[in-house]
Amino acid sequence: MRSPSCGVPDRREASVKPALAEITLTASRDVVRARQAVARILKERGLSVMRITRFVTAVSEIARNAIVHGGGGHISIYIDERGAYLRVECRDEGPGIEDVTLAMTEGYTTGKGLGRGLGGAKRLSHGFELRSAVGQGTTVSMSVKL
C-alpha cells in the first residue's frame, strides 16, 4: 500500500545525482551514523540548526523503525538534480505494514512507543512518502528543502 506523495521528488520521476551516502542499518550505532551523515550534509549547505535538528529527528525515527520493525535496512541520501532538496530513502525487507493509513494515525503503535514516529517524521519533513507491502518490506522517502 502506498501513502500519498507529499512533495518528495520521486527517484523514478526526477533525476537525482548518485547517492551521497549509503548506510546499512543493523543496530543503534547505524541510526547515529545516518543522523550524522544527514546533519553534516545539511550543515555544509547552510541550513539552520533548527531545520537540521527537525529533519535529522525524522531520519532517526525512520531508521530506528527499519531496525526495530523491519529487521534492519538501508538508507540512501541524495540531492535532487536541481540541488533544491535533500532526499533520504530508507528501505527494509521486513514484514511490511498491513494498514498504512492506520500506521500513520497519531497515537497508533504496534509496540510500546507513543505512536508518534511515522506521523512525526512526516511533519518534520517537507516531503514524505511511505510504500509498503505485506511480506515485502517498507520504503520511506522523505525530503527537506535546501
C-alpha positions as CSV (number, residue, x, y, z in Angstrom):
1,M,0.0,0.0,0.0
2,R,1.2,3.5,-0.7
3,S,0.6,6.7,1.0
4,P,0.0,9.9,-1.0
5,S,3.1,11.6,-2.2
6,C,3.7,14.8,-0.2
7,G,6.3,16.7,-2.3
8,V,9.0,14.1,-2.3
9,P,10.9,14.2,-5.6
10,D,10.4,10.6,-6.8
11,R,13.6,8.9,-7.9
12,R,11.8,7.3,-10.8
13,E,10.3,10.6,-12.0
14,A,13.0,13.2,-11.1
15,S,16.7,13.0,-11.9
16,V,18.9,12.6,-8.9
17,K,22.6,12.6,-8.5
18,P,24.4,9.5,-7.2
19,A,23.9,8.8,-3.5
20,L,26.0,11.0,-1.2
21,A,25.9,8.2,1.4
22,E,24.6,4.7,1.8
23,I,24.2,3.3,5.3
24,T,23.3,-0.2,6.3
25,L,21.0,-0.3,9.3
26,T,21.5,-3.2,11.7
27,A,22.0,-1.6,15.2
28,S,21.5,1.7,17.1
29,R,25.0,2.9,16.1
30,D,23.8,2.9,12.5
31,V,21.0,5.2,13.4
32,V,23.6,7.6,14.8
33,R,25.7,7.2,11.6
34,A,22.6,8.1,9.5
35,R,21.8,11.1,11.7
36,Q,25.4,12.4,11.5
37,A,25.6,12.0,7.7
38,V,22.4,13.9,7.1
39,A,23.4,16.6,9.6
40,R,26.8,17.0,8.0
41,I,25.3,17.4,4.5
42,L,22.7,19.9,5.7
43,K,25.2,21.9,7.6
44,E,27.5,22.1,4.6
45,R,24.6,23.6,2.6
46,G,23.9,26.2,5.2
47,L,20.7,25.1,6.8
48,S,19.8,26.5,10.2
49,V,20.4,24.4,13.3
50,M,16.6,24.2,13.9
51,R,15.9,22.9,10.3
52,I,18.8,20.4,10.6
53,T,17.5,19.1,14.0
54,R,14.0,18.7,12.7
55,F,15.0,16.7,9.7
56,V,17.6,14.6,11.5
57,T,15.0,13.7,14.1
58,A,12.7,12.4,11.2
59,V,15.6,10.4,9.7
60,S,16.4,9.0,13.2
61,E,12.8,7.8,13.7
62,I,12.5,6.1,10.3
63,A,15.9,4.4,10.6
64,R,15.0,3.1,14.1
65,N,11.8,1.8,12.7
66,A,13.6,-0.1,10.0
67,I,15.8,-1.8,12.6
68,V,13.1,-2.5,15.2
69,H,10.2,-3.4,12.9
70,G,11.9,-4.3,9.6
71,G,14.8,-6.3,11.0
72,G,17.3,-3.8,9.5
73,G,17.5,-1.9,6.3
74,H,19.4,0.6,4.2
75,I,19.4,4.4,4.0
76,S,20.4,6.3,0.8
77,I,21.0,10.0,0.9
78,Y,20.6,12.0,-2.4
79,I,20.4,15.6,-3.6
80,D,18.0,16.1,-6.5
81,E,19.4,17.2,-9.8
82,R,18.4,20.9,-9.3
83,G,20.0,20.9,-5.9
84,A,16.8,22.0,-4.3
85,Y,16.1,19.1,-2.0
86,L,18.0,16.6,0.1
87,R,16.2,13.2,-0.2
88,V,16.6,10.3,2.2
89,E,15.2,6.9,1.3
90,C,15.0,4.2,3.9
91,R,14.3,0.6,2.8
92,D,13.7,-2.6,4.7
93,E,12.7,-6.1,3.8
94,G,10.6,-6.7,6.9
95,P,7.0,-7.9,7.3
96,G,5.6,-4.7,5.8
97,I,2.8,-2.6,7.1
98,E,-0.7,-4.0,6.7
99,D,-2.6,-0.7,7.0
100,V,-0.5,2.3,6.1
101,T,-3.3,4.7,6.9
102,L,-3.7,3.3,10.4
103,A,0.1,3.3,10.9
104,M,0.2,7.0,10.1
105,T,-2.5,7.8,12.6
106,E,-1.3,9.8,15.6
107,G,-1.0,7.6,18.7
108,Y,-1.2,4.2,16.8
109,T,1.6,1.8,17.9
110,T,2.4,-1.8,17.4
111,G,4.9,-1.7,20.2
112,K,5.5,0.1,23.5
113,G,6.1,3.5,21.9
114,L,3.9,6.6,21.9
115,G,2.8,6.1,18.3
116,R,4.2,9.4,17.1
117,G,7.0,8.0,14.9
118,L,5.7,7.9,11.3
119,G,3.4,10.9,11.7
120,G,6.1,12.9,13.4
121,A,8.6,12.1,10.7
122,K,6.1,13.3,8.1
123,R,5.5,16.5,10.0
124,L,9.3,17.2,10.3
125,S,9.9,16.7,6.5
126,H,9.0,18.8,3.5
127,G,8.1,15.7,1.5
128,F,7.2,12.3,2.8
129,E,6.0,9.1,1.1
130,L,5.6,5.6,2.5
131,R,5.3,2.5,0.4
132,S,4.8,-0.9,2.0
133,A,3.6,-4.4,1.0
134,V,2.9,-7.2,3.5
135,G,5.8,-9.7,3.3
136,Q,7.9,-7.4,1.0
137,G,9.0,-4.6,3.3
138,T,8.7,-0.9,3.6
139,T,10.3,2.1,1.8
140,V,10.1,5.6,3.2
141,S,11.2,8.6,1.1
142,M,11.4,12.0,2.7
143,S,12.9,15.3,1.7
144,V,13.9,18.6,3.1
145,K,14.3,21.8,1.0
146,L,17.8,23.1,0.8
